Amino acid sequence: MANDLFSKPPFTVDDYIIKRESFIDDPLSQPYINRLKEKYNNASESDKLKMLGVKSKRNAKILTPEQDTAQKARKHEEISLQAKFCSWVKLNYPHVKFLRHEREKARGKFSQNQMQVLNSAGSMPDWETTYTNDKYTGLLIEFKKPGEKWLMADNETIKQEYVYQYHCHTQLWKQRRVVYFCNDFEIAKLILQQYIEGRIMRQRIYKYPEKFEYLSGIE
């Protein structure tokens, strides 16, 4: 039964305690509950997993309520940055129309399959405007969480998880479309301002990790 209750990680300590308490009908069971909490809190990570009924092969992570709250807040930082930027564009450049490309993995399985049928361009950047100028045919921005880096420690090589996004960027530049990674509100504003003013926009050239070097030769 424990496996059914905790089938999807991550788990919080409170999740565990609440689920276990739900099976206790004795109103005088508080001493037992306290001992259970103490036993759980003092257990090793592997023992916590065993108490939760999770097999060792399961890739689960135990989170405290504080860690769980911080993780959820972190997940929303990127979309919050996008929303802040979109609001600023609407206020300051109402004539600049834009759209957001939603990640397929953020959809349900049916929607993912549907989008794969309806679209052939994967790894598109988050934000796009079709506003053009004399030099370029569009501007796209791939937003990342504030402070998040898309390069490895050498500051030259793209991280493996962003390889296909970057490869998509290189193809868009060939179509005279400006594309950048961005993790900062002020920088995003500057990118759009310079683009609208018709400035020359410099393409950022990064290295591929060794196992993905073949992408550099794919048009």
Sequence and secondary structure as in RCSB ss.txt:
>XXXX:A:sequence
MANDLFSKPPFTVDDYIIKRESFIDDPLSQPYINRLKEKYNNASESDKLKMLGVKSKRNAKILTPEQDTAQKARK
HEEISLQAKFCSWVKLNYPHVKFLRHEREKARGKFSQNQMQVLNSAGSMPDWETTYTNDKYTGLLIEFKKPGEKW
LMADNETIKQEYVYQYHCHTQLWKQRRVVYFCNDFEIAKLILQQYIEGRIMRQRIYKYPEKFEYLSGIE
>XXXX:A:secstr
 HHHHT SS EEHHHHHHHHHTT   TT HHHHHHHHHHHHTS HHHHHHHTT  TTS   EE HHHHHHHHHHH
HHHHHHHHHHHHHHHHH TT  EEE   GGGS HHHHHHHHHH    S  SEEE    SS SEEEEEE  TT  S
B TTSSBB GGGHHHHHHHHHHHHTTEEEEEE  HHHHHHHHHHHHTT        B  GGGGGGGG  
